[in-house]
Amino acid sequence: MKIDILTLFPNMFEGFLNESIIKRAIEKKCVFIRVIDFREYSTLPHNQVDDTPYGGGAGMVLRCEPLVAAIEDIKTKDSKVFLMCPQGKVYEEKMALDLAQCKHLILVCGHYEGFDERIYSFVDGSISLGDFVLTGGEIPAMAITDSIVRLLPGVIKEESFLEESFMEDSLDYPVYTKPAEFRGLKVPEVLLSGNHQKIKEWKELMKKENTKKKRSDLLK
């Protein structure tokens, strides 16, 4: 899989791409990630990419020309292009599973007051992390990239994510590790029993209980 990220602040991605699972996925050639400064596509003096909004208003608006030029330069027939925008569709695990099937994904990081509305005519959609506003689309682009890369073959063990939260419209079951007792708080006895059938039944029950307690909105 190939992921291209269009941004005005490419240095923000240095740590993200050079640590932990993302770094290993790149080294194993499970994914190719490129960060592109779309300011380089500006034809205006000083590589200007924004301007004041028509009709007045606060802030600056990202211009069509440099972004569309960047998109068209790297886009292929296999590409899917998404804007990082608080007005977009709220991101969830099912969307990550769908995007993980793409051959080429282009994520466009917004900034300032937002995008010229006409840019939407050149992309496949827009994505939001939730009903809040960030200073730019870089953090959402990292979060989305992370959620997709970990699903790619060879990145992590398949069983590590098949039973995770949100895979079946529910949260995952609680997990424990050593010691068996910590400050009076004990690991459930069933997990120490060695009875695999009982443990499996407990996990299924705890998925439902955990979801009901923490995210009842997920229950059908």
Steps between C-alpha positions, in 0.01 A plus 500: 500500500609855430395801708577858397441778752470858375589754768656839564692364799688185394735512800208409725512146359866422574445334837181332384671328208816403687367325809323180601267303273486759220878495463507119495220486244695733271820300545315177421359667188143437612428865424666791324428839659597829343451845653470781246514874566230630266642851537743390228210497255420869547569731206461818706780709654644353821313174425175643634226236541224695676305823463225705662143367467256651254219676684719569802556300813777399736809307401652390172369239257708239315498570126393245239796528264790354703294223658336388178835516321656279769212252492501474122877456493501191724154355437457178302202288401544310828501808723244605759528858627365627831513838670566518873216726608283540815193514272580157354357158574592391853770234487442151637656154483279384212635787291855398590428147376367637170792739447749223576385337176611800291812476288575872522363742758550877492429689823480880477570697818298817536615807685405860575126568451450200273480406133356692210171315454581422136777261610229249592436449128846343467494252791308189602388630837600654831570342839470633855630348824199636687297806583791724596743726317879468482751752367566283197450163335839355587393323820189349334717385206737327745214337689334374183829375355579316824157336513534380139863385503450270799232315299728427205626142451832437674491805727360339815357155571149469361359368826619819669231708330224254405355508852569867574250763602258612226562196278152367587328819617624434849795570725767243576504297821717615796857370504736430791865404556729417794480527796180306567422741785589868527405704808206274569380500139495146362502358150171313433545137605373365170806643324726301732300178467653366180147410381506637145127454437410687821749774412349537153149526649622757753657713226178504299298596806747772598487651150129559550539623857788731409307647209186549708700673774724724287334540157135402517444699179671217309242241606239417238 
